[in-house]
């Protein structure tokens, strides 16, 4: 038992050392995935505006959304969390959602009221996060409802874009898009409300950390 305990005690610092090595690395697998997803956004815009190919653009955007969970999962699974990853992963998620939504509204594929309702929530949450950080609060992780909402929107809007194309299955995709987008919006606003008590806790804990540190 004693030998096992000593072995376990020695293994923990080794794992911590490996984690510290990855903290400052940029070219880890999760970061490469995030950067690849981010690089697909200009390609999406090119397909949409230069090629006027709504169908292919919709599939590309759907692929960007479908891989949303891969980078974070890989980082946690293989302990390759890095400081750069903590920055680029949420940045990619927001850019890959907001920029294409604005683009397809400009293209006329979706109504502007839908875009405003969707992005208003994103703006409010972003501003609240900045205010919380400025007041010394801890960072709040995305809630389960927030993840469900983002996942739904990542599919709903590509469906709506495909529905605006001239493909033979466009009508079906349009219906599917509206079926998915409405509950996803409800979930997104529910998650925004859910952040209010979490923000109070994060602010209290952040201020306590400062006093103790």
N, C-alpha and C positions, 0 to 999 in steps of 0.2 A: 504493500500500500504506500509505504514511504517513497519507494522508487518511482511509483506511478505519479505520486504527487509532485515529486521533484521534476519529473519529465514534463508534466502538464505546466508547471510553473515556468520551465524553460521554453516551452512552445509558445506561450503567450507573448513574451517580448519579441520572439522571432516574427510572429504574425504582425505585431504592431510595427516592427521594423519594415516589413514588406509593404504595409499600408502607407507608411511615411514615404517610402520610395515612390509610390504611385501618386502621392498627393501633388507633386510638382510636375508630373509628366503630362504632356499634351497628346501625344500620339498613342493613346490607348485605344483598344477596340471600341468601347462605348463612345469616346470622343470622335473617332473616325466615323462612326455611324451617325452621330449628331451632325457633324460637318457635312456628310454626304446628303443627309436630309435637307440641310440648309441650302446646299448647292443646287438642289433640285427646284427650289423656288424660282430662280431666274429662268430655268428651263420651262417651268410651268407658264410663266408670263410670256415667254417667247412663243410657246405653242398657242396660247390663248389669243394674243394680239397680233403677232407676226404671221402665224400660220392659220389663224382662225379655225383651229382644230379643237373644238370644245370636247369632243369625245375622248381623244387621247389625253388632253389636259386633265380631264376628270379622272381618268384611270391613274395618271401620275400622282395627282393630289391624293387620291385614295390610297395609293401605295405609301406616300409620305405619312399619312395618318395611321395606316395599319402597322407601321413600324415604330409608332410613337413609344411603345412600351419596351422595345428591344434594348435600347441603350441603357436605360435605367436598370432593367432586369439584369443585364450582363454585368454592370458595375457592381451591383449588390451580390450577385451569384459568385463572382470570381474575385471579389474584394479589390477591384481596381478603381475605386472612387478617387477622383482627383479634384483639386480646387478649380481647375479649368472646366471640368465636367459639370461641377455645381453651377457654373456660370452659363456654359453653352447649351446645356440640355433644356432648361426652362426658356432660354432665349429662342432656341430653335422651335420649341413647341408653340410659342406665341407668334413668331414670325411666320411659321408654316400654316398658321390658322388665320391670322389677321390679314396679312398681305393678300393671299388668294381670295378671301371673302370680299375685300374692297375691290379687287380686280374683276371678279365676276359680276359685281354690282355695276361697275363702270361698263362692262360688256353688255349689261342688260339681261343677264341670265337669272337674276334673282331680284325681288323688289327691295328698294332702299329701306323700307320700314323694318324688314327682317334683319338687314345688316345693322341698322341703328340699335335695335333691341339686343342683338347679339353682342355688339362691340361696346355698348354702354356698360354692360356688366363687367366686361374685361377691363374697361377703363376705371371703373369704380374700385374693383379689387386691386388693380395695380397702384392706384393712388393711395388706397388704404394701406397697402403694404409698404409704400415709401414713407407714409406718415408714421407707421408703427416703427419702422427702422430708425427714423429720425428721432423718435422719442425714446429709443433705447430698448425696444422690445425684441424678443427672440423671433427667429424666423418660424413661420407657420408652414407646416407641410400640407400638401394638397389633400383634401378630404376624399373619402370614398365617393360621395356625391359629385364632387368636382371632377374626379377621374371619369366617372360614368358620363357626365355631361360632355366633357372634352372628347371622349371616345365617340359619342353619338354625333357630335357636330362634325368630327373628322370624316364621318361617312355621309351625313345628311347633305352637306353642301356639295361634295362631289356628285352625289346622286342628283341633286337639283341641276348641277352644271351639265351632267350627262343628259338630263331631261330636256335641256334647252338645245341640245345638238340635233342634227338631222339624221341620227341613227334610227334604225327601224324599231329599236326597243326603248326609244326615248320616253315615250308616254309612261311606261312602267317605272322607269327610274324617277320620273318626276313625282309620281304618286308615292313611291318609296321614300323619296327625299322629304316630302311633307309629313309623312307618317313618323319619320325618325326625328325631324328637326323640332317639332313642337314639344314632345316630352323632354328632349335634350335641353331646350331652353328653360323649361320648368326646373329641371334638375340643376342647371347652372345657377339660377337665382336662389334656389334652396340652399345650395352650397355657399353662396355669398352671405346669406343670413346666418348660416352655420358658423361662419368665420367670426362673427361678432363676439360671442363668448370666448372663443379661442384667442382672439386678439387681446381681450382683457387679461386672460391668463398669461399670454406671451409677454405683455407689457409688464405685468407684476413680476414675473420671473426674471425678465431682463433687467429690471431695476434692482432686483434683489442680487443678481449676479454682480452688478456694478458695485453695490455697497460691500459685498463680501470680497470682491477682488481688489 
